[in-house]
């Protein structure tokens, strides 16, 4: 992975988040530029568009399908619920951890009640992608 890509949601999941209604605000963006998608900071976008009103220009890029927010681990952490009621349990907390095996490393996000995993586990190559998968599931199930 290049530079900051490890801390943001990949392009495919970013597009899925947008389609599911994830707010298009953030410090990193996937931008279609020069026949390819590139990860850019909001500051870079501001300089690229020549200091014009950033919100208006980003809205135009989003409308044309040439930009989508790339949420960071922290941004997703701020919108995922710390707990939610499920199956008559009042308190279910989120657990996100890195798993290392002899063959590969990956991230897992899940909700727990006591010591038992409830609901779904979401595995991905980065913490941001695992959190994005969890957000998409919760949104689909009407839990957000």
Backbone as CSV, one residue per row, in Angstrom:
resi,resn,N_x,N_y,N_z,CA_x,CA_y,CA_z,C_x,C_y,C_z
1,UNK,0.836,-1.185,0.000,0.000,0.000,0.000,0.872,1.237,0.000
2,UNK,0.368,2.248,-0.654,1.116,3.495,-0.749,0.743,4.440,0.388
3,UNK,1.701,5.192,0.832,1.526,6.323,1.747,0.423,6.131,2.781
4,UNK,-0.686,6.847,2.595,-1.763,6.860,3.585,-2.860,5.835,3.327
5,UNK,-2.714,5.001,2.314,-3.799,4.086,1.953,-4.144,3.105,3.064
6,UNK,-3.199,2.789,3.938,-3.466,1.846,5.026,-4.464,2.398,6.041
7,UNK,-4.589,3.727,6.111,-5.468,4.312,7.130,-6.819,4.771,6.593
8,UNK,-7.076,4.546,5.298,-8.369,4.938,4.723,-9.044,3.737,4.076
9,UNK,-10.328,3.868,3.843,-11.115,2.833,3.180,-10.713,2.774,1.706
10,UNK,-10.614,1.566,1.163,-10.248,1.441,-0.249,-11.341,2.029,-1.145
11,UNK,-11.023,2.203,-2.413,-11.933,2.883,-3.339,-13.259,2.136,-3.501
12,UNK,-13.220,0.822,-3.640,-14.448,0.063,-3.844,-15.397,0.195,-2.653
13,UNK,-14.853,0.038,-1.439,-15.690,0.191,-0.251,-16.128,1.641,-0.068
14,UNK,-15.285,2.598,-0.438,-15.670,4.014,-0.359,-16.878,4.288,-1.244
15,UNK,-16.884,3.708,-2.434,-18.036,3.872,-3.334,-19.284,3.224,-2.741
16,UNK,-19.131,2.047,-2.126,-20.266,1.376,-1.491,-20.803,2.208,-0.326
17,UNK,-19.904,2.812,0.455,-20.329,3.679,1.556,-21.132,4.861,1.026
18,UNK,-20.637,5.481,-0.039,-21.344,6.624,-0.636,-22.738,6.211,-1.077
19,UNK,-22.824,5.088,-1.764,-24.116,4.593,-2.260,-25.085,4.313,-1.107
20,UNK,-24.553,3.874,0.033,-25.380,3.563,1.199,-25.724,4.797,2.026
21,UNK,-25.198,5.966,1.633,-25.554,7.195,2.322,-24.522,7.735,3.287
22,UNK,-23.300,7.219,3.248,-22.252,7.743,4.125,-21.967,9.191,3.747
23,UNK,-21.885,10.048,4.748,-21.665,11.475,4.522,-20.368,11.713,3.749
24,UNK,-20.445,12.511,2.708,-19.284,12.779,1.860,-18.504,13.981,2.379
25,UNK,-17.892,13.775,3.538,-17.023,14.761,4.175,-15.852,14.008,4.775
26,UNK,-14.648,14.541,4.602,-13.495,13.870,5.178,-12.195,14.537,4.776
27,UNK,-11.114,14.025,5.339,-9.810,14.626,5.051,-9.088,13.942,3.901
28,UNK,-9.588,12.781,3.462,-9.021,12.105,2.296,-10.118,11.769,1.299
29,UNK,-9.718,11.777,0.016,-10.660,11.539,-1.084,-10.016,10.663,-2.143
30,UNK,-10.823,9.796,-2.756,-10.420,9.114,-3.976,-10.872,10.002,-5.117
31,UNK,-9.924,10.424,-5.960,-10.211,11.362,-7.054,-9.742,10.741,-8.368
32,UNK,-10.606,10.795,-9.388,-10.233,10.306,-10.714,-9.471,11.414,-11.415
33,UNK,-8.199,11.156,-11.666,-7.319,12.184,-12.224,-6.317,11.510,-13.155
34,UNK,-6.208,12.014,-14.367,-5.236,11.466,-15.312,-5.483,10.004,-15.646
35,UNK,-6.725,9.640,-15.846,-7.129,8.275,-16.213,-6.943,7.226,-15.122
36,UNK,-6.801,7.658,-13.867,-6.723,6.692,-12.771,-7.220,7.327,-11.473
37,UNK,-7.617,6.466,-10.548,-8.052,6.926,-9.233,-6.835,7.104,-8.343
38,UNK,-6.785,8.246,-7.641,-5.671,8.547,-6.744,-6.218,9.002,-5.398
39,UNK,-5.504,8.662,-4.341,-5.863,9.117,-3.005,-5.287,10.507,-2.804
40,UNK,-6.150,11.451,-2.450,-5.727,12.840,-2.265,-6.293,13.382,-0.951
41,UNK,-5.559,14.310,-0.357,-6.046,14.962,0.860,-6.968,16.115,0.479
42,UNK,-7.806,16.518,1.413,-8.680,17.667,1.174,-7.833,18.913,0.922
43,UNK,-6.701,19.019,1.607,-5.796,20.157,1.394,-5.259,20.150,-0.040
44,UNK,-4.880,18.974,-0.533,-4.395,18.862,-1.911,-5.497,19.285,-2.884
45,UNK,-6.731,18.831,-2.625,-7.856,19.209,-3.491,-8.041,20.717,-3.517
46,UNK,-7.929,21.337,-2.347,-8.094,22.784,-2.255,-7.059,23.499,-3.129
47,UNK,-5.811,23.047,-3.073,-4.758,23.645,-3.908,-4.972,23.335,-5.386
48,UNK,-5.431,22.123,-5.687,-5.645,21.682,-7.071,-6.732,22.502,-7.760
49,UNK,-7.763,22.854,-7.001,-8.864,23.616,-7.603,-8.615,25.114,-7.537
50,UNK,-7.436,25.513,-7.124,-7.055,26.919,-7.175,-7.636,27.784,-6.088
51,UNK,-7.905,27.199,-4.923,-8.384,27.984,-3.799,-9.846,28.376,-3.878
52,UNK,-10.591,27.804,-4.825,-12.018,28.103,-4.902,-12.724,27.513,-3.684
53,UNK,-14.001,27.784,-3.568,-14.782,27.256,-2.451,-14.740,25.727,-2.490
54,UNK,-14.061,25.123,-1.524,-13.801,23.687,-1.534,-15.086,22.861,-1.551
55,UNK,-16.057,23.198,-0.708,-17.292,22.414,-0.639,-18.020,22.378,-1.973
56,UNK,-18.059,23.504,-2.667,-18.750,23.576,-3.961,-18.028,22.720,-4.991
57,UNK,-16.705,22.807,-5.031,-15.929,22.030,-6.007,-16.005,20.539,-5.727
58,UNK,-15.934,20.143,-4.456,-16.048,18.724,-4.116,-17.435,18.216,-4.480
59,UNK,-18.467,19.006,-4.206,-19.831,18.604,-4.573,-19.936,18.364,-6.070
60,UNK,-19.282,19.204,-6.870,-19.291,19.031,-8.323,-18.571,17.746,-8.720
61,UNK,-17.420,17.473,-8.113,-16.678,16.244,-8.409,-17.488,15.005,-8.026
62,UNK,-18.166,15.058,-6.878,-18.999,13.941,-6.431,-20.133,13.711,-7.420
63,UNK,-20.794,14.800,-7.826,-21.914,14.695,-8.764,-21.474,14.075,-10.086
64,UNK,-20.280,14.409,-10.536,-19.765,13.857,-11.795,-19.209,12.441,-11.622
65,UNK,-19.146,11.959,-10.392,-18.636,10.616,-10.133,-17.129,10.516,-10.186
66,UNK,-16.442,11.645,-10.024,-14.979,11.635,-10.100,-14.308,11.847,-8.742
67,UNK,-15.090,11.817,-7.680,-14.524,11.905,-6.328,-15.461,11.200,-5.354
68,UNK,-14.865,10.562,-4.373,-15.624,9.915,-3.305,-14.767,9.993,-2.042
69,UNK,-15.412,10.279,-0.915,-14.658,10.395,0.329,-14.023,9.047,0.666
70,UNK,-12.816,9.098,1.217,-12.084,7.908,1.674,-11.974,8.012,3.195
71,UNK,-12.986,7.540,3.924,-12.981,7.720,5.378,-11.759,7.086,6.045
72,UNK,-11.273,7.765,7.068,-10.146,7.243,7.841,-10.667,6.333,8.952
73,UNK,-9.740,5.613,9.570,-10.070,4.782,10.723,-10.768,5.635,11.787
74,UNK,-10.217,6.812,12.064,-10.776,7.690,13.097,-12.164,8.197,12.715
75,UNK,-12.350,8.574,11.454,-13.664,9.065,11.017,-14.721,7.977,11.149
76,UNK,-14.391,6.750,10.785,-15.342,5.646,10.946,-15.583,5.342,12.416
77,UNK,-14.522,5.417,13.221,-14.683,5.198,14.654,-15.635,6.195,15.280
78,UNK,-15.682,7.396,14.715,-16.574,8.426,15.229,-18.036,8.222,14.877
79,UNK,-18.324,7.406,13.863,-19.723,7.209,13.457,-20.249,5.812,13.778
80,UNK,-19.371,4.873,14.092,-19.840,3.541,14.487,-20.289,3.576,15.942
81,UNK,-21.436,2.976,16.239,-21.876,2.966,17.637,-20.948,2.105,18.492
82,UNK,-20.680,2.556,19.704,-19.839,1.788,20.623,-20.559,0.513,21.050
83,UNK,-21.877,0.574,21.116,-22.682,-0.603,21.439,-24.066,-0.420,20.848
84,UNK,-24.800,-1.508,20.774,-26.184,-1.439,20.318,-26.941,-2.644,20.853
85,UNK,-28.263,-2.517,21.025,-29.053,-3.648,21.511,-29.301,-4.653,20.388
86,UNK,-29.157,-5.931,20.695,-29.395,-6.989,19.714,-29.781,-8.262,20.453
87,UNK,-30.778,-8.957,19.941,-31.203,-10.243,20.512,-31.480,-10.150,22.013
88,UNK,-32.164,-9.102,22.423,-32.553,-8.878,23.817,-31.385,-8.624,24.769
89,UNK,-30.181,-8.410,24.236,-29.056,-8.003,25.070,-28.998,-6.483,25.039
90,UNK,-28.817,-5.875,26.194,-28.787,-4.419,26.261,-27.431,-3.832,25.897
91,UNK,-26.374,-4.586,26.089,-25.053,-3.993,25.918,-24.175,-4.912,25.078
92,UNK,-23.820,-4.432,23.928,-22.941,-5.169,23.028,-21.850,-4.214,22.593
93,UNK,-20.602,-4.531,22.873,-19.529,-3.589,22.577,-18.747,-4.025,21.342
94,UNK,-18.150,-3.047,20.697,-17.390,-3.310,19.479,-15.963,-3.735,19.832
95,UNK,-15.456,-4.685,19.080,-14.072,-5.127,19.215,-13.437,-5.103,17.835
96,UNK,-12.310,-4.447,17.731,-11.581,-4.392,16.467,-10.143,-4.772,16.779
97,UNK,-9.665,-5.807,16.091,-8.311,-6.266,16.400,-7.603,-6.772,15.155
98,UNK,-6.288,-6.742,15.236,-5.446,-7.275,14.165,-5.127,-8.728,14.499
99,UNK,-5.297,-9.602,13.517,-5.041,-11.027,13.694,-3.849,-11.412,12.824
100,UNK,-2.890,-12.086,13.418,-1.711,-12.546,12.676,-1.669,-14.066,12.704
101,UNK,-1.562,-14.659,11.528,-1.393,-16.103,11.422,-0.060,-16.365,10.728
102,UNK,0.265,-17.621,10.575,1.505,-17.971,9.878,1.448,-17.568,8.410
103,UNK,0.240,-17.381,7.885,0.082,-17.126,6.454,-0.240,-15.681,6.098
104,UNK,-0.950,-14.981,6.987,-1.301,-13.599,6.670,-1.748,-12.841,7.909
105,UNK,-1.868,-11.537,7.738,-2.410,-10.661,8.779,-3.677,-10.018,8.243
106,UNK,-4.656,-9.839,9.122,-5.886,-9.175,8.722,-6.540,-8.553,9.952
107,UNK,-7.523,-7.720,9.693,-8.266,-7.047,10.754,-9.656,-7.652,10.854
108,UNK,-10.176,-7.711,12.085,-11.523,-8.221,12.327,-12.258,-7.210,13.190
109,UNK,-13.473,-6.871,12.782,-14.334,-6.038,13.626,-15.593,-6.837,13.920
110,UNK,-16.062,-6.752,15.160,-17.238,-7.513,15.582,-17.823,-6.872,16.834
111,UNK,-19.044,-7.277,17.163,-19.669,-6.853,18.412,-19.702,-8.033,19.368
112,UNK,-19.484,-7.742,20.651,-19.468,-8.765,21.691,-20.530,-8.472,22.737
113,UNK,-21.028,-9.535,23.339,-21.817,-9.445,24.563,-21.109,-10.360,25.548
114,UNK,-20.555,-9.796,26.585,-19.723,-10.583,27.491,-18.478,-11.037,26.756
115,UNK,-18.308,-12.342,26.642,-17.151,-12.872,25.920,-17.546,-13.533,24.606
116,UNK,-18.808,-13.405,24.229,-19.300,-14.084,23.032,-19.518,-13.100,21.884
117,UNK,-19.000,-13.447,20.708,-19.231,-12.643,19.504,-20.685,-12.808,19.094
118,UNK,-21.347,-11.700,18.841,-22.733,-11.763,18.372,-22.805,-11.134,16.987
119,UNK,-23.743,-11.551,16.213,-23.895,-10.962,14.890,-22.800,-11.407,13.948
120,UNK,-22.302,-10.475,13.178,-21.336,-10.751,12.127,-19.913,-10.388,12.543
121,UNK,-18.957,-11.055,11.892,-17.553,-10.656,11.958,-17.204,-10.064,10.601
122,UNK,-16.406,-9.017,10.607,-16.040,-8.347,9.359,-14.526,-8.353,9.233
123,UNK,-14.024,-9.119,8.265,-12.583,-9.265,8.069,-12.145,-8.451,6.864
124,UNK,-10.957,-7.856,6.971,-10.420,-7.057,5.868,-8.913,-6.919,6.024
125,UNK,-8.289,-6.422,4.976,-6.836,-6.252,4.973,-6.373,-5.065,5.802
126,UNK,-7.262,-4.109,6.069,-6.918,-2.950,6.894,-8.013,-2.709,7.923
127,UNK,-7.664,-1.997,8.978,-8.653,-1.658,10.002,-9.765,-0.797,9.414
128,UNK,-9.399,0.148,8.559,-10.409,1.022,7.954,-11.420,0.214,7.143
129,UNK,-10.954,-0.754,6.369,-11.866,-1.564,5.562,-12.756,-2.452,6.431
130,UNK,-12.217,-2.980,7.537,-13.032,-3.779,8.456,-14.127,-2.916,9.078
131,UNK,-13.780,-1.694,9.464,-14.783,-0.780,10.022,-15.827,-0.401,8.969
132,UNK,-15.391,-0.198,7.727,-16.324,0.154,6.656,-17.323,-0.971,6.420
133,UNK,-16.855,-2.207,6.427,-17.755,-3.352,6.242,-18.775,-3.423,7.368
134,UNK,-18.331,-3.124,8.594,-19.251,-3.120,9.730,-20.301,-2.024,9.557
135,UNK,-19.875,-0.825,9.145,-20.817,0.281,8.939,-21.850,-0.097,7.882
136,UNK,-21.407,-0.681,6.785,-22.328,-1.077,5.709,-23.349,-2.098,6.205
137,UNK,-22.910,-3.053,7.010,-23.819,-4.056,7.568,-24.851,-3.406,8.493
138,UNK,-24.378,-2.566,9.414,-25.291,-1.913,10.354,-26.294,-1.032,9.623
139,UNK,-25.847,-0.342,8.589,-26.741,0.508,7.795,-27.800,-0.346,7.101
140,UNK,-27.372,-1.434,6.478,-28.294,-2.330,5.765,-29.337,-2.920,6.711
141,UNK,-28.917,-3.245,7.936,-29.819,-3.850,8.915,-30.656,-2.818,9.674
142,UNK,-30.485,-1.535,9.353,-31.252,-0.488,10.020,-30.813,-0.223,11.446
143,UNK,-29.567,-0.510,11.754,-29.057,-0.343,13.116,-28.286,0.953,13.314
144,UNK,-28.231,1.793,12.290,-27.574,3.102,12.407,-28.617,4.200,12.367
